[in-house]
Amino acid sequence: MLTPEQLKIIPEGMVGLYQDLEEFVIKDFARRVAKAGKITATAEWQAIRAEEIGMAMFELEKEIKRITKLSQDEIDALMHDVAELSLQNDNPIYEQMGKKAPNIEKSVTLQSYTAAAAEQTKGELFNMSQSLGFARMVGGKIEYLPMFEFYNKALDLAQFQVSSGVLDYNTATRNAVKQIAQSGLRWVDYESGWHNRVDVAARRAVMTGVNQMSSKMNDQVAKDLDADYVEVTAHAGARPDHAEWQGKVFKIHGSAKGYPNLAATTGLGTVTGLCGANCRHNYYAFFPGVSVPTYSEKELKKIDPEPFEYEGNTYNHYEATQKQRQIETAMRQSKNELIGYDAMGDKDAFTTASIKLQRQKQFYKEFSKVAGLPLQNERHQVLKFDKSISQKGVWAGKKAHK
């Protein structure tokens, strides 16, 4: 069994790797768009265009391979560590029933669970690395392009806008950086149309693998202890459809008075149900008449703070967490802009973006305080957001207000 708090932090290391990749791509793009914008002769641009795009492809593919290898190497260790953590959490239940928890090093069954979860997650992350792209607005609609096609079109557009006099150099290059920063590096499944920011997709891939492995381990624990009942964990800010069943006790096979069926009620095994994509709920063996429920009905009803008002809007706890995520995304976009402007050497745009980021940070702190939410700094930080860039951003903001 894994706690909601543990499930929250498990994917963060992997997420950081893909934020690292996103920063690398933005820096590379910004440097190349700055170069393209300075070439005012179309013939000259056409002469070096192929070489410039070729160099970009070489550098980006090399970095993608590096990140992919790192992620593949880490997944095996991550799944093993998570499995051991789950068993440690279950150990008191084994002791309560006079039994000893299994040793993962000696259990072929448990090893098969970790191996299957690792292979599935590695496969998803590899597929993600082969389908990276960006979003852009075209005619009022969002268009998703593969990474190198986006590079081609964005560099050509910036060069054309400057050389033709449609836009000046600063406006054209800033627009290009703002577009890539607002999009963020994305995983795009062109067959299904599903897409998401690459760090969000990485978190989802890890959580899916961890949850599926954890579910199998929980079932094995119940089998070891001859338990036909389980208690589901609970946490504040749960999705409305998950809040209906969190913290309650269920029957694994069939149902009984006061104990609904686990799978039928919680959607266990489905993408949107218990242990599904991005779900932080888990479950563990429970023995009616012996085990004591963690939460009473009254406590479950009070698990979320009361709704509150902020700037004319009313938020319940779940809505507040979603608002916090929105602010964090906007802050990450601003930080990506700073990375791009810094790579281009555009001091004026850097100062403007710095001021915007400082205002966003202040709003984030104020809203989180009123909502009673902890600051989720890892959610909006860019892993290798250079200290020098951060310091320059703070200094630029202060200088602009003098």
N, C-alpha and C positions, 0 to 999 in steps of 0.2 A: 504494500500500500504506500502511496506517495501523498504527501500533504499538498494542499493548494499552494502554499508558500514555496515548497520545493519545486513543484511543477512550473511555477512562475519564473524561476531563475535557471532551470536546467538548460533551456535553449540559448541563453544569452551569449555564451562563448562562440557558438556557431554563427549567430546573428552578427557578431562583431566582425567575423571574417568577411562576410558579404558586404558589410558597410565599408570595410577596408577596400574591397574591390570597386565599389561605387565611387569612392573618393578618387581612386587611381584613374578611373575612366573620365571623371569630370575634369581633373587636372589635365589629362592628356588632350581632351577635347578643347578645353579653353586655350591651351597653348597653340593648338593647330588652327582654331578659328581666328585667333589674333593674327597669326601668320597669313592666313588666307585673306583676311580683310585688308592687309597692307599691300597686297598685290593688285594694283589697279588696272593692269593690262590683262585682258581676258586671254590673249594668246600665251602670255607668260604663265598664267595660272594653269591653262590646259597642258602646258609643257611639263609642269612639276606636279600636277594633280595626282597622277597615277602613283608617282613615287611617294608622295605625302600620305595618300590613303594606304599604300602598301606598308609603309613604316608603321602607321597606326594599327593596322591589322596584326602585324608581327608583334608589336609591343603588348597589345591588348590580349591576344591569344596566349602569349607567354604568361601574362599575369593571371588570366582565367585558369590556365593549367596549374599554376602554382597554388591558387586558392582552392581549386578542386582537389588537388592532391592533399593539401593540409586538412581539408574537411573530411576526405575519405579516411585519412589516417586517424583522425580524432574520434570518428563515429564509433569504432569498435570499443575504444576505451570508455567513451561516454556511456554506451549501453551497458557495459559491464559494471561500471560504477553505479549507475542508476539502479540496476538489478540488485546490487549489494545493499544499497540504501533502502530499497523497498523491503528486503528481507529483514534488515535491522529494525525497521518500523513494525514489522509483523512479529518480531521475536517475543514481545510481551504476550501476544495472543497465544503463541505456541506454549509458552511457559504456563499461562493460565490453565491450559488444558493438559498440562503435564507432559508435553512433548517438546522435542528439540527442532528448531528451524533447520532446514536443509542447508548444506554448504554448496554454493554455486559451483565451486571448483570440482565437486564430486558428483554433481547432478547433470546427467546427460540431457534430461528433459529441460531444465532451466537454461542450460547452455544453448539448446536448440532455439529457445525463445529469444535470447539475446542475439544469436547469430541471424535469425530471420529478421528481427527488427533492424539490425545494423545493415543488412543487405538491402532491405527495402528503402531505408533512409538514404543510403549511399546512392542507390539507383535514382531516387527522386532528385537529389542534389546534383548528380551528374547530368540528368536530363535538363535540369534548370540551367546549368552552365552552357548547354548547347542551344538554348533558346532565349537569349537575352535581347532586350530591345528598349525602346523609349516611346513615350506618348507625345503627340503634338496635335495642336488644333488646326484643322483644315476645313475652311468653310463653315465654321461653327460646330464642327463635329470632331471628336477625338479619334485620331488615327494612330495605330500601333505599328511601328516599323522595327525590323531587325536592326541590331546595333550598327552594323557597318553600312546599311542602307541609310539609316538616320545620319550617320557621319557624312556620307556622300552628299546627301541633299542639304544638310545644314551648312556644310563648308561651301558648297556651290552657291547657296542662297546668300550667305554673308558676303562672299567675294563679288557676286553679281550686284547686290544692293549698293555696295560701296563704289565699285567701278562704274556703274551706270548713274550714280548720283541720286538714286532713290532714297538712300539713307546715308548719313555720315558714318565714319568708321566706328565711333564710340557707340552710337545707337544700334548699329547692326550687330556688333560683337556682344554688346550687353544683352540684346534680345535673345541671341543664341544661347548664351550662358544661362539666362533666366529660364529659358524653355527646358534645357536639360536638367537644371536644378529642380524645377517644379515637377517634372516628370519623375526624376529619380530613375536609376537603373531598374529595369523591370524584367520579370519572367513572364513571357507571353506564350501561351499555348494557342497557336494559330488555328488548330483544328476545333477546339472547344470554344475558343474566344476568351477563356479564363486568363486573367492577368493580375499581377500584384507587384508591389515593390519587392526587389530581390531580398531585402532583409526580412520582410514580412513572410515571403514565400519560404525562406530558409527556416524561420521560426515554426511555421506550419508543418514543414516536412519533418523536423525534429520532434515536434509535439505529437504528430501522428504516429511515428515509430515508437516513441516512448509510451504513449497511451495504449497502443495495441499490445506491446510487450507487457506492460503493467497489468492490463486486463487478463492476459493469459496467466500471469503469475498469481494474481488474486484468485483466479479460479482454481489454480493448483493448490493454493493455501487452503481454500475452502474444502477441497477434496481431501487433502492430508488430514484435516481436522474433522471430517465428516459433518461439515457445516452446511446447512441448507438455507441459511439466512445471512444477509450482509447489511452493513450500515454504510450509507453513502456520506462522504465528507461534505462540508458546507463552507462557504466563504461569502463575505459581503460583496455586493456588486455583481452577483451572478446574473446571467442572461435571464429575462423573464420566464422563458419556457423551462430553464434549468432550475430556477428558484422554486418552482412548484414541487420538485421532488428531492431537492438537496437536503441532506441531514436526516433523512428518514431511513427506516429499516424495511427491507424487501425480501421476498422469498425467491430463491434461484429457480426452483422447479415448481411450476404451478403457482397457486396463491393460497392464502389462509386468511381467516378473519383478522383484520388489522394489518395484514402484510400483503400488499399487492405484488404482482410478479415483477421482478427486476427488469428484464428486457422489455416487456410490454409497456411498462410505465416510463422508463428512463430513456428508451431508444438505444440501449447498450448495443454496440456493434455497428451503429450507423454513423455517418459523417457528422450529423448535427446533434447526436445524443451523448449519453454518458461515455466518457473516454474517446469522444470523437475529436474532430479537428479543433485545436486550440482550447479544448475543454480542460479546466483545472480541477475537476471533480474526480474522485477515485472511490473505491469501496473496499471493505475488509470484512472478514468473518465476524458474525454476531451470533450469540447464543441466547435466545429468549429465556428469561428467568435467571440467567447467570450474568450476562453482559448488561451494563448500564448505558443507555443511550447518551451520546455526547451532548445532544441538544434536546430540550423539551419543545413542545409545540409553541409555547409562548416565546422562548428564546429564538426560535427560527423566524417567527413573525417580527421580532425586534432586531434581527441580525443586521439590517440596513439602517443607517441613520435616517432621521426624518427628512422629508423634502425641504429644500431651501430656495430662496430667491436670490438671483444675482443679475444686476443690470436689467431688471424688468422681466426676466425669465425664471420660471420655476423648474427645478431639476430634482428628480429622485436620484438615489445613489448610483444606479446603473447609468442613467443619462449623464450624470456628472463624470463618470469614468470615461464615457464615450467622448464627451466634450474635451476632457483632458487629453485623450489620444489625438483629437483634431488639432489642438494647440501644439502638441509635441511634433506632429507631422509638419506643421507650418514652420516651426523652429528648425527642424532638420532641413527643410527647403532653403531657409535663409542661410544656414551654415554651409550648405552646398553652394549657394551663390557666392559666399565669401571665399570658398576654396577656389571657385572658378575665377573670380575677379583678381584674387591674389596671384594665381598662375598667369593671368594676362598682364599683371602689373597695372591694373586700372584702379588708381587710388581713390578717385572721386566716387566711382560705383561701389568700391569697398566701404567707404565711409557711410554712404547712404544705406547700404545693406546692414552695416553694423548698428546703426541707429534703430533700424527696424527690428533687428534681433534683440536689442536691449529692451525695447518696448514689449516685444513678445514675451521675453523672460519675466518682466515685471507683471504682465497680465497673467502669465502662467502661475507665478507664485501667489498672486492675490486670489485667483480663482481656486487654486488648490487649497489655500488656507480656509476660505469660506466653506468649501465643500468638505473639509476635513480629510482630504486625500494626501497621502505622502507624495513627495516629488519623485517622479520616475525618471531620474536623470539619464539612466542607461537607454531609455526609449527614444530620446531626442538627440543624444550625443552622436557624433560621427567618430568612429573608433580612433582613427588617426588624425582627428581634427587638431592639427599642429598647435602646440602651445603658443608658438610665435604668431600664428594666425589669430588665435583666441585673444592673445594680449594686444595685438594690433587692432582687433575689432573693438575691444573695450576702450583702448586709447583713442581710437577714431571717434567713438561715440562721445567720450568726454570732451574731446577737443572741439567737436561740432557744437556743443552746448555752451562753450565759453563765450 
